Protein backbone atom coordinates (compact mmCIF):
# COMPACT_ATOMS: atom_id res chain seq x y z
CA UNK A 1 0.00 0.00 0.00
CA UNK A 2 0.95 3.65 -0.07
CA UNK A 3 0.52 4.15 3.70
CA UNK A 4 4.26 4.45 4.27
CA UNK A 5 4.32 7.36 1.80
CA UNK A 6 1.80 9.37 3.82
CA UNK A 7 4.36 11.40 5.74
CA UNK A 8 1.94 12.98 8.21
CA UNK A 9 0.22 9.72 9.21
CA UNK A 10 0.26 9.69 13.01
CA UNK A 11 -1.93 6.77 14.13
CA UNK A 12 -4.52 4.24 12.94
CA UNK A 13 -7.63 3.38 14.95
CA UNK A 14 -9.90 1.04 12.96
CA UNK A 15 -10.56 -0.40 9.51
CA UNK A 16 -13.61 -1.79 7.75
CA UNK A 17 -14.49 -3.12 4.31
CA UNK A 18 -17.68 -1.40 3.11
CA UNK A 19 -19.08 -1.71 -0.43
CA UNK A 20 -15.78 -3.25 -1.61
CA UNK A 21 -13.80 -0.26 -0.35
CA UNK A 22 -11.39 -0.34 2.57
CA UNK A 23 -11.83 2.50 5.07
CA UNK A 24 -9.24 3.31 7.73
CA UNK A 25 -9.75 5.65 10.69
CA UNK A 26 -6.48 7.52 11.09
CA UNK A 27 -4.88 10.65 12.52
CA UNK A 28 -2.89 13.03 10.37
CA UNK A 29 -0.40 15.44 11.90
CA UNK A 30 -1.05 18.74 10.12
CA UNK A 31 0.94 21.96 10.12
CA UNK A 32 -1.05 25.09 11.04
CA UNK A 33 -0.27 28.17 8.95
CA UNK A 34 -2.12 30.59 11.22
CA UNK A 35 -2.91 29.29 14.73
CA UNK A 36 -4.93 32.42 15.54
CA UNK A 37 -7.61 31.44 13.03
CA UNK A 38 -8.16 27.96 14.46
CA UNK A 39 -10.62 27.60 17.31
CA UNK A 40 -9.71 24.68 19.54
CA UNK A 41 -11.97 23.13 22.17
CA UNK A 42 -10.41 23.27 25.62
CA UNK A 43 -6.95 24.56 24.68
CA UNK A 44 -5.49 28.04 24.74
CA UNK A 45 -3.56 27.88 21.49
CA UNK A 46 -1.16 25.87 19.40
CA UNK A 47 2.35 25.01 20.50
CA UNK A 48 3.90 23.54 18.45
CA UNK A 49 2.22 24.87 15.29
CA UNK A 50 0.63 21.57 14.33
CA UNK A 51 -2.40 19.53 15.27
CA UNK A 52 -3.62 15.98 14.89
CA UNK A 53 -6.90 15.52 13.08
CA UNK A 54 -9.10 12.45 12.72
CA UNK A 55 -9.67 11.42 9.09
CA UNK A 56 -11.07 8.55 7.07
CA UNK A 57 -8.74 7.11 4.45
CA UNK A 58 -10.23 5.10 1.61
CA UNK A 59 -8.84 2.62 -0.94
CA UNK A 60 -10.38 0.32 -3.52
CA UNK A 61 -10.10 -3.23 -2.20
CA UNK A 62 -7.32 -4.34 -4.51
CA UNK A 63 -5.02 -6.55 -2.48
CA UNK A 64 -2.20 -6.11 -4.98
CA UNK A 65 -2.08 -2.34 -4.65
CA UNK A 66 -3.93 -0.40 -1.94
CA UNK A 67 -3.83 3.30 -2.80
CA UNK A 68 -5.30 5.26 0.10
CA UNK A 69 -6.55 8.80 -0.21
CA UNK A 70 -8.22 11.06 2.33
CA UNK A 71 -11.98 10.57 2.10
CA UNK A 72 -13.24 12.56 5.10
CA UNK A 73 -11.76 15.12 7.50
CA UNK A 74 -13.10 16.24 10.82
CA UNK A 75 -13.28 20.07 10.71
CA UNK A 76 -10.18 21.90 11.88
CA UNK A 77 -11.78 23.08 15.14
CA UNK A 78 -11.79 19.42 16.23
CA UNK A 79 -8.03 18.91 15.95
CA UNK A 80 -5.74 18.66 18.99
CA UNK A 81 -2.11 19.38 19.79
CA UNK A 82 -1.30 16.96 22.60
CA UNK A 83 0.10 13.58 21.56
CA UNK A 84 -1.44 12.00 24.68
CA UNK A 85 -4.95 13.00 23.63
CA UNK A 86 -4.92 10.46 20.79
CA UNK A 87 -5.62 7.79 23.41
CA UNK A 88 -9.08 9.30 24.02
CA UNK A 89 -9.96 9.26 20.35
CA UNK A 90 -12.72 6.66 19.88
CA UNK A 91 -12.38 6.03 16.17
CA UNK A 92 -14.59 2.97 15.56
CA UNK A 93 -16.45 2.67 12.24
CA UNK A 94 -19.47 0.58 11.25
CA UNK A 95 -21.67 0.23 8.18
CA UNK A 96 -25.12 1.77 8.57
CA UNK A 97 -26.47 1.11 5.06
CA UNK A 98 -25.15 1.24 1.49
CA UNK A 99 -24.95 5.03 1.59
CA UNK A 100 -23.87 5.79 5.16
CA UNK A 101 -21.32 4.78 7.78
CA UNK A 102 -21.11 5.44 11.52
CA UNK A 103 -18.00 6.91 13.16
CA UNK A 104 -17.31 7.37 16.88
CA UNK A 105 -15.21 10.35 17.97
CA UNK A 106 -13.67 10.63 21.43
CA UNK A 107 -13.32 13.83 23.45
CA UNK A 108 -9.50 13.93 22.96
CA UNK A 109 -9.16 14.94 26.61
CA UNK A 110 -10.37 18.49 25.95
CA UNK A 111 -13.34 19.19 28.22
CA UNK A 112 -13.04 20.36 31.79
CA UNK A 113 -14.54 18.27 34.60
CA UNK A 114 -17.22 20.74 35.59
CA UNK A 115 -20.25 22.56 34.26
CA UNK A 116 -18.32 25.64 33.20
CA UNK A 117 -17.30 24.14 29.87
CA UNK A 118 -20.28 22.95 27.83
CA UNK A 119 -18.78 23.73 24.43
CA UNK A 120 -18.40 20.05 23.67
CA UNK A 121 -22.21 19.73 23.58
CA UNK A 122 -22.53 22.39 20.89
CA UNK A 123 -23.57 21.34 17.39
CA UNK A 124 -20.50 22.84 15.71
CA UNK A 125 -18.11 20.56 17.60
CA UNK A 126 -17.78 16.87 16.78
CA UNK A 127 -15.72 15.72 19.77
CA UNK A 128 -17.37 13.22 22.09
CA UNK A 129 -19.99 12.39 19.47
CA UNK A 130 -21.19 9.58 17.20
CA UNK A 131 -21.46 10.65 13.56
CA UNK A 132 -23.49 9.36 10.62
CA UNK A 133 -21.50 10.11 7.44
CA UNK A 134 -22.93 9.99 3.91
CA UNK A 135 -20.58 8.13 1.55
CA UNK A 136 -21.77 10.00 -1.53
CA UNK A 137 -21.58 13.66 -0.53
CA UNK A 138 -19.60 13.36 2.76
CA UNK A 139 -22.21 15.29 4.72
CA UNK A 140 -22.72 14.16 8.30
CA UNK A 141 -24.93 14.55 11.32
CA UNK A 142 -24.73 13.67 15.02
CA UNK A 143 -26.47 10.57 16.38
CA UNK A 144 -25.40 11.05 20.00
CA UNK A 145 -23.07 13.14 22.17
CA UNK A 146 -21.64 13.25 25.68
CA UNK A 147 -19.15 10.42 25.09
CA UNK A 148 -15.62 10.19 26.46
CA UNK A 149 -13.89 7.45 24.45
CA UNK A 150 -16.21 5.18 22.46
CA UNK A 151 -14.21 2.14 21.33
CA UNK A 152 -17.02 -0.35 20.68
CA UNK A 153 -19.78 0.06 18.10
CA UNK A 154 -22.43 -2.16 16.53
CA UNK A 155 -25.51 -1.23 14.51
CA UNK A 156 -28.47 -3.54 15.13
CA UNK A 157 -30.27 -2.86 11.85
CA UNK A 158 -33.43 -4.90 12.46
CA UNK A 159 -34.04 -2.90 15.66
CA UNK A 160 -32.65 0.37 14.26
CA UNK A 161 -30.46 1.00 17.27
CA UNK A 162 -26.78 1.47 18.01
CA UNK A 163 -24.90 -0.10 20.89
CA UNK A 164 -21.69 1.61 21.93
CA UNK A 165 -19.13 0.82 24.62
CA UNK A 166 -16.85 3.47 26.01
CA UNK A 167 -14.05 4.12 28.44
CA UNK A 168 -15.15 6.41 31.22
CA UNK A 169 -12.95 7.74 33.98
CA UNK A 170 -12.07 5.49 36.91
CA UNK A 171 -15.09 3.25 37.48
CA UNK A 172 -17.16 4.88 34.75
CA UNK A 173 -17.01 2.56 31.71
CA UNK A 174 -20.36 2.31 29.92
CA UNK A 175 -22.59 0.41 27.54
CA UNK A 176 -24.97 2.83 25.83
CA UNK A 177 -27.97 2.13 23.61
CA UNK A 178 -29.07 4.76 21.12
CA UNK A 179 -32.47 4.05 19.55
CA UNK A 180 -32.03 6.69 16.78
CA UNK A 181 -35.31 8.35 17.73
CA UNK A 182 -33.60 11.50 19.02
CA UNK A 183 -30.20 13.07 19.55
CA UNK A 184 -29.01 11.35 22.73
CA UNK A 185 -26.72 13.10 25.21
CA UNK A 186 -25.00 10.77 27.67
CA UNK A 187 -23.62 13.62 29.74
CA UNK A 188 -19.83 13.44 29.64
CA UNK A 189 -17.95 15.39 31.02
CA UNK A 190 -20.63 16.56 33.47
CA UNK A 191 -22.31 13.23 34.30
CA UNK A 192 -20.48 9.97 35.00
CA UNK A 193 -20.68 7.15 37.55
CA UNK A 194 -16.90 7.14 37.73
CA UNK A 195 -14.39 9.40 39.48
CA UNK A 196 -11.17 11.09 38.39
CA UNK A 197 -7.98 9.06 38.55
CA UNK A 198 -6.73 11.31 41.35
CA UNK A 199 -9.73 10.38 43.48
CA UNK A 200 -11.74 13.57 42.98
CA UNK A 201 -15.48 13.17 42.35
CA UNK A 202 -16.67 16.18 40.33
CA UNK A 203 -19.24 14.32 38.22
CA UNK A 204 -23.03 14.22 38.52
CA UNK A 205 -24.13 10.65 39.19
CA UNK A 206 -27.80 10.69 38.23
CA UNK A 207 -27.78 11.54 34.51
CA UNK A 208 -31.53 11.86 34.10
CA UNK A 209 -31.85 14.33 36.98
CA UNK A 210 -29.63 16.79 35.09
CA UNK A 211 -31.20 16.32 31.66
CA UNK A 212 -28.89 13.62 30.28
CA UNK A 213 -29.53 10.06 29.10
CA UNK A 214 -28.62 7.30 31.50
CA UNK A 215 -26.06 4.67 30.42
CA UNK A 216 -27.60 1.28 29.75
CA UNK A 217 -24.97 -0.25 32.05
CA UNK A 218 -21.87 1.06 33.79
CA UNK A 219 -18.93 -0.89 35.19
CA UNK A 220 -17.42 -0.32 38.60
CA UNK A 221 -14.52 -1.08 38.72
CA UNK A 222 -13.59 -0.30 35.12
CA UNK A 223 -13.11 -3.12 32.61
CA UNK A 224 -11.70 -1.17 29.65
CA UNK A 225 -14.31 -2.18 27.02
CA UNK A 226 -13.18 -2.43 23.42
CA UNK A 227 -15.41 -3.91 20.68
CA UNK A 228 -18.93 -5.34 20.88
CA UNK A 229 -20.47 -7.55 18.17
CA UNK A 230 -23.60 -9.59 17.69
CA UNK A 231 -23.28 -13.33 18.18
CA UNK A 232 -23.65 -15.13 14.86
CA UNK A 233 -26.45 -17.50 15.91
CA UNK A 234 -28.52 -15.39 18.32
CA UNK A 235 -30.05 -11.97 17.62
CA UNK A 236 -30.03 -10.98 21.28
CA UNK A 237 -26.59 -12.22 22.39
CA UNK A 238 -23.46 -10.11 22.01
CA UNK A 239 -19.76 -10.49 22.73
CA UNK A 240 -18.05 -7.58 24.49
CA UNK A 241 -14.26 -7.67 24.60
CA UNK A 242 -12.18 -5.82 27.18
CA UNK A 243 -8.68 -4.47 27.63
CA UNK A 244 -8.21 -3.88 31.36
CA UNK A 245 -10.05 -6.96 32.65
CA UNK A 246 -8.73 -9.19 29.81
CA UNK A 247 -12.11 -10.88 29.45
CA UNK A 248 -14.95 -11.54 27.02
CA UNK A 249 -18.45 -10.80 28.26
CA UNK A 250 -21.32 -12.67 26.63
CA UNK A 251 -24.38 -10.49 27.14
CA UNK A 252 -27.95 -11.51 26.33
CA UNK A 253 -30.47 -8.68 26.00
CA UNK A 254 -34.22 -9.07 26.19
CA UNK A 255 -36.12 -8.81 22.90
CA UNK A 256 -36.70 -5.07 23.36
CA UNK A 257 -33.10 -4.28 24.41
CA UNK A 258 -34.35 -2.82 27.67
CA UNK A 259 -32.45 -5.07 30.08
CA UNK A 260 -29.77 -7.76 30.31
CA UNK A 261 -31.23 -11.23 30.87
CA UNK A 262 -28.00 -13.24 31.09
CA UNK A 263 -24.30 -12.52 31.36
CA UNK A 264 -21.30 -14.87 31.14
CA UNK A 265 -17.65 -13.92 31.56
CA UNK A 266 -14.70 -15.72 29.95
CA UNK A 267 -11.15 -14.90 31.04
CA UNK A 268 -8.62 -14.72 28.19
CA UNK A 269 -5.66 -13.34 30.13
CA UNK A 270 -4.67 -10.77 27.51
CA UNK A 271 -5.85 -7.31 26.53
CA UNK A 272 -8.38 -7.81 23.71
CA UNK A 273 -8.48 -4.96 21.21
CA UNK A 274 -10.97 -6.30 18.68
CA UNK A 275 -13.20 -9.23 17.72
CA UNK A 276 -14.56 -10.35 14.34
CA UNK A 277 -16.69 -13.31 13.32
CA UNK A 278 -15.06 -15.79 10.93
CA UNK A 279 -17.21 -18.85 10.13
CA UNK A 280 -18.78 -21.97 11.65
CA UNK A 281 -18.84 -20.52 15.16
CA UNK A 282 -15.23 -19.29 15.12
CA UNK A 283 -14.18 -15.77 16.10
CA UNK A 284 -10.85 -13.97 15.81
CA UNK A 285 -9.46 -11.76 18.56
CA UNK A 286 -6.80 -9.09 18.23
CA UNK A 287 -4.72 -9.46 21.38
CA UNK A 288 -2.64 -6.51 22.59
CA UNK A 289 -0.39 -8.21 25.09
CA UNK A 290 1.33 -10.78 22.85
CA UNK A 291 0.65 -9.16 20.33
CA UNK A 292 -1.13 -11.86 18.34
CA UNK A 293 -4.38 -13.00 16.78
CA UNK A 294 -6.35 -15.50 18.87
CA UNK A 295 -9.17 -17.74 17.68
CA UNK A 296 -11.97 -19.25 19.76
CA UNK A 297 -15.06 -21.32 19.07
CA UNK A 298 -18.31 -20.02 20.55
CA UNK A 299 -19.39 -23.57 21.39
CORUR-V823133 format. One record per pair of residues at least 12 apart in sequence whose ideal C-beta (glycine too) atoms are under 10 Angstrom apart, sorted by sequence separation. I is the first residue (numbers start at 1). J is the second residue. If there is no record, write none. Layout:
I/J
I/J
//
This chain:
12/24
13/25
14/26
34/46
35/47
56/68
57/69
58/70
59/71
91/103
92/104
108/120
129/141
130/142
131/143
152/164
153/165
163/175
164/176
174/186
190/202
191/203
192/204
193/205
227/239
228/240
229/241
238/250
239/251
250/262
251/263
252/264
273/285
274/286
283/295
284/296
12/25
13/26
35/48
38/51
57/70
58/71
90/103
91/104
92/105
107/120
129/142
130/143
131/144
151/164
152/165
153/166
163/176
164/177
174/187
189/202
190/203
191/204
192/205
193/206
205/218
227/240
228/241
237/250
238/251
250/263
251/264
272/285
273/286
274/287
282/295
283/296
11/25
12/26
13/27
32/46
35/49
56/70
57/71
58/72
90/104
91/105
92/106
111/125
126/140
128/142
129/143
130/144
150/164
151/165
152/166
162/176
163/177
164/178
174/188
189/203
190/204
191/205
193/207
226/240
227/241
237/251
238/252
249/263
250/264
251/265
272/286
273/287
274/288
282/296
283/297
9/24
11/26
12/27
34/49
35/50
55/70
56/71
57/72
89/104
90/105
91/106
110/125
129/144
130/145
150/165
151/166
152/167
162/177
163/178
188/203
191/206
192/207
225/240
226/241
227/242
236/251
237/252
238/253
249/264
250/265
270/285
271/286
272/287
273/288
281/296
282/297
283/298
10/26
11/27
32/48
33/49
35/51
55/71
56/72
89/105
90/106
111/127
126/142
128/144
129/145
149/165
150/166
151/167
161/177
162/178
172/188
187/203
191/207
225/241
226/242
234/250
236/252
237/253
248/264
249/265
250/266
270/286
271/287
272/288
273/289
281/297
282/298
9/26
10/27
11/28
31/48
32/49
55/72
56/73
89/106
90/107
110/127
111/128
125/142
128/145
129/146
130/147
147/164
149/166
150/167
161/178
162/179
187/204
190/207
191/208
223/240
224/241
225/242
226/243
236/253
248/265
249/266
268/285
270/287
271/288
272/289
276/293
278/295
280/297
281/298
282/299
8/26
9/27
10/28
11/29
31/49
32/50
54/72
55/73
56/74
88/106
89/107
90/108
107/125
109/127
110/128
123/141
127/145
128/146
129/147
144/162
148/166
149/167
159/177
160/178
161/179
162/180
168/186
174/192
191/209
223/241
224/242
225/243
226/244
234/252
235/253
236/254
247/265
248/266
269/287
270/288
271/289
273/291
280/298
281/299
8/27
9/28
10/29
30/49
31/50
32/51
54/73
55/74
87/106
88/107
89/108
108/127
123/142
126/145
128/147
143/162
147/166
148/167
149/168
160/179
161/180
169/188
172/191
173/192
174/193
187/206
188/207
191/210
223/242
224/243
225/244
231/250
236/255
247/266
248/267
268/287
270/289
271/290
274/293
275/294
278/297
280/299
6/26
8/28
9/29
10/30
30/50
31/51
53/73
54/74
86/106
88/108
89/109
105/125
107/127
108/128
125/145
127/147
128/148
130/150
144/164
146/166
147/167
148/168
149/169
159/179
160/180
161/181
164/184
166/186
168/188
169/189
172/192
173/193
174/194
187/207
190/210
191/211
192/212
222/242
223/243
224/244
225/245
231/251
235/255
236/256
245/265
247/267
248/268
269/289
270/290
271/291
1/22
3/24
7/28
8/29
29/50
30/51
53/74
85/106
87/108
88/109
105/126
106/127
107/128
128/149
129/150
143/164
147/168
148/169
156/177
159/180
160/181
168/189
171/192
172/193
173/194
186/207
187/208
190/211
191/212
193/214
222/243
223/244
224/245
228/249
231/252
236/257
246/267
247/268
268/289
270/291
275/296
277/298
6/28
7/29
8/30
29/51
30/52
53/75
85/107
86/108
87/109
88/110
105/127
106/128
107/129
123/145
128/150
151/173
152/174
162/184
164/186
166/188
170/192
171/193
172/194
185/207
190/212
191/213
193/215
222/244
223/245
224/246
238/260
245/267
246/268
247/269
270/292
272/294
1/24
3/26
8/31
28/51
29/52
30/53
53/76
85/108
86/109
103/126
105/128
106/129
122/145
130/153
152/175
155/178
156/179
169/192
171/194
172/195
187/210
191/214
192/215
217/240
219/242
221/244
222/245
223/246
224/247
228/251
240/263
242/265
245/268
246/269
247/270
27/51
28/52
29/53
53/77
54/78
84/108
85/109
104/128
105/129
121/145
148/172
149/173
150/174
152/176
168/192
169/193
170/194
171/195
172/196
187/211
188/212
191/215
194/218
221/245
223/247
225/249
236/260
237/261
246/270
248/272
270/294
27/52
28/53
30/55
51/76
53/78
54/79
84/109
85/110
104/129
105/130
120/145
121/146
148/173
155/180
168/193
169/194
170/195
187/212
193/218
194/219
195/220
219/244
236/261
237/262
239/264
240/265
246/271
247/272
26/52
27/53
28/54
53/79
54/80
80/106
82/108
103/129
104/130
105/131
120/146
148/174
150/176
168/194
169/195
170/196
171/197
185/211
186/212
187/213
192/218
193/219
194/220
219/245
223/249
236/262
242/268
245/271
246/272
268/294
26/53
27/54
28/55
51/78
52/79
53/80
78/105
80/107
81/108
82/109
103/130
104/131
120/147
147/174
167/194
168/195
169/196
170/197
185/212
186/213
187/214
188/215
193/220
194/221
237/264
239/266
241/268
243/270
244/271
245/272
248/275
26/54
27/55
51/79
52/80
80/108
82/110
102/130
103/131
169/197
170/198
184/212
185/213
186/214
187/215
194/222
243/271
268/296
25/54
26/55
28/57
50/79
51/80
52/81
72/101
74/103
79/108
80/109
102/131
103/132
147/176
170/199
184/213
186/215
242/271
243/272
25/55
26/56
51/81
52/82
71/101
78/108
80/110
101/131
102/132
103/133
132/162
146/176
170/200
183/213
186/216
219/249
241/271
242/272
243/273
266/296
24/55
25/56
26/57
50/81
51/82
52/83
72/103
74/105
100/131
101/132
102/133
169/200
170/201
172/203
182/213
241/272
242/273
24/56
25/57
49/81
54/86
78/110
100/132
101/133
130/162
144/176
169/201
240/272
241/273
23/56
24/57
46/79
48/81
52/85
100/133
101/134
144/177
169/202
172/205
239/272
241/274
23/57
24/58
46/80
47/81
52/86
99/133
100/134
101/135
130/164
144/178
169/203
217/251
241/275
22/57
23/58
24/59
46/81
54/89
56/91
97/132
99/134
100/135
111/146
143/178
168/203
178/213
240/275
248/283
22/58
23/59
39/75
40/76
41/77
43/79
45/81
54/90
94/130
96/132
99/135
100/136
130/166
144/180
150/186
177/213
239/275
21/58
22/59
39/76
40/77
41/78
43/80
52/89
54/91
56/93
90/127
96/133
98/135
99/136
103/140
105/142
111/148
143/180
147/184
176/213
216/253
248/285
21/59
22/60
38/76
39/77
40/78
41/79
42/80
43/81
89/127
90/128
92/130
93/131
96/134
97/135
98/136
99/137
102/140
107/145
128/166
144/182
145/183
146/184
147/185
148/186
150/188
176/214
177/215
178/216
239/277
21/60
22/61
37/76
38/77
39/78
40/79
41/80
43/82
88/127
90/129
96/135
100/139
101/140
104/143
107/146
109/148
143/182
144/183
145/184
146/185
147/186
148/187
149/188
176/215
177/216
10/50
16/56
18/58
20/60
21/61
22/62
40/80
88/128
90/130
93/133
95/135
100/140
103/143
104/144
105/145
107/147
108/148
109/149
143/183
144/184
145/185
146/186
147/187
148/188
174/214
175/215
176/216
177/217
11/52
13/54
20/61
22/63
38/79
40/81
90/131
100/141
102/143
106/147
107/148
108/149
142/183
143/184
144/185
145/186
146/187
147/188
148/189
174/215
175/216
176/217
216/257
246/287
8/50
10/52
14/56
15/57
19/61
20/62
24/66
26/68
28/70
43/85
77/119
85/127
105/147
106/148
107/149
141/183
142/184
144/186
145/187
146/188
147/189
173/215
174/216
175/217
176/218
216/258
217/259
223/265
241/283
246/288
10/53
11/54
18/61
30/73
42/85
104/147
106/149
107/150
142/185
145/188
146/189
172/215
174/217
175/218
216/259
217/260
246/289
8/52
10/54
17/61
22/66
24/68
26/70
32/76
105/149
106/150
146/190
148/192
173/217
174/218
175/219
216/260
239/283
241/285
8/53
12/57
23/68
28/73
56/101
104/149
105/150
106/151
146/191
173/218
174/219
226/271
227/272
229/274
232/277
241/286
243/288
9/55
22/68
30/76
35/81
78/124
104/150
130/176
146/192
148/194
172/218
173/219
217/263
226/272
227/273
229/275
231/277
232/278
239/285
241/287
243/289
24/71
25/72
27/74
32/79
56/103
77/124
78/125
80/127
96/143
103/150
104/151
168/215
171/218
172/219
173/220
224/271
225/272
226/273
227/274
228/275
229/276
230/277
232/279
9/57
23/71
77/125
78/126
79/127
104/152
130/178
132/180
171/219
172/220
173/221
224/272
226/274
227/275
229/277
232/280
233/281
248/296
250/298
23/72
30/79
32/81
54/103
75/124
77/126
78/127
104/153
166/215
171/220
172/221
173/222
226/275
227/276
232/281
21/71
29/79
75/125
77/127
103/153
168/218
170/220
171/221
172/222
173/223
175/225
231/281
232/282
6/57
28/79
54/105
74/125
75/126
78/129
102/153
164/215
165/216
168/219
170/221
171/222
173/224
174/225
232/283
27/79
29/81
54/106
74/126
102/154
164/216
165/217
168/220
170/222
173/225
231/283
27/80
74/127
102/155
130/183
163/216
169/222
175/228
3/57
29/83
54/108
101/155
129/183
130/184
165/219
168/222
229/283
2/57
100/155
167/222
1/57
3/59
27/83
52/108
113/169
129/185
130/186
167/223
2/59
74/131
90/147
128/185
167/224
168/225
239/296
1/59
27/85
90/148
91/149
92/150
94/152
97/155
104/162
128/186
165/223
167/225
227/285
9/68
27/86
72/131
90/149
91/150
92/151
94/153
96/155
107/166
165/224
166/225
167/226
226/285
227/286
239/298
88/148
89/149
90/150
91/151
92/152
93/153
94/154
95/155
97/157
102/162
104/164
106/166
123/183
128/188
165/225
226/286
1/62
72/133
88/149
89/150
90/151
92/153
94/155
96/157
104/165
106/167
128/189
146/207
164/225
165/226
237/298
1/63
5/67
6/68
27/89
71/133
72/134
87/149
89/151
90/152
91/153
92/154
95/157
102/164
104/166
165/227
226/288
2/65
3/66
5/68
6/69
72/135
88/151
90/153
165/228
175/238
1/65
2/66
3/67
6/70
25/89
27/91
71/135
121/185
164/228
234/298
1/66
2/67
3/68
25/90
26/91
42/107
43/108
73/138
163/228
175/240
233/298
1/67
2/68
25/91
41/107
42/108
43/109
72/138
74/140
96/162
121/187
146/212
163/229
232/298
233/299
1/68
2/69
24/91
25/92
41/108
42/109
43/110
71/138
121/188
145/212
146/213
163/230
231/298
25/93
40/108
42/110
72/140
94/162
120/188
121/189
145/213
24/93
41/110
42/111
120/189
121/190
144/213
146/215
173/242
23/93
40/110
41/111
42/112
94/164
120/190
118/189
173/244
11/83
23/95
54/126
92/164
117/189
118/190
173/245
10/83
13/86
54/127
92/165
117/190
151/224
152/225
154/227
157/230
165/238
90/164
92/166
115/189
116/190
151/225
152/226
153/227
154/228
156/230
175/249
11/86
18/93
42/117
113/188
114/189
115/190
150/225
151/226
152/227
153/228
154/229
155/230
163/238
165/240
10/86
11/87
13/89
14/90
16/92
18/94
19/95
41/117
90/166
102/178
113/189
114/190
149/225
151/227
152/228
153/229
154/230
159/235
165/241
167/243
175/251
177/253
13/90
14/91
16/93
18/95
42/119
56/133
58/135
90/167
111/188
112/189
113/190
151/228
152/229
158/235
159/236
163/240
165/242
167/244
11/89
13/91
14/92
15/93
16/94
17/95
18/96
23/101
25/103
41/119
42/120
88/166
111/189
112/190
179/257
12/91
13/92
14/93
16/95
19/98
25/104
41/120
56/135
88/167
110/189
111/190
113/192
156/235
11/91
13/93
14/94
18/98
19/99
23/103
25/105
39/119
87/167
109/189
156/236
177/257
41/122
107/188
177/258
18/100
19/101
56/138
106/188
107/189
113/195
156/238
18/101
41/124
42/125
113/196
41/125
96/180
154/238
165/249
16/101
39/124
41/126
42/127
154/239
175/260
39/125
41/127
152/238
154/240
41/128
113/200
115/202
113/201
114/202
152/240
163/251
14/103
113/202
114/203
115/204
152/241
13/103
14/104
112/202
113/203
151/241
152/242
163/253
13/104
121/212
151/243
13/106
159/253
163/257
115/210
159/255
161/257
156/253
159/256
159/257
156/257
23/133
23/135
21/135
19/135
18/135
151/273
152/274
151/274
152/275
92/226
92/227
94/229
92/228
14/151
13/151
14/153
42/189
92/274
14/227
14/273
15/274
14/274
//
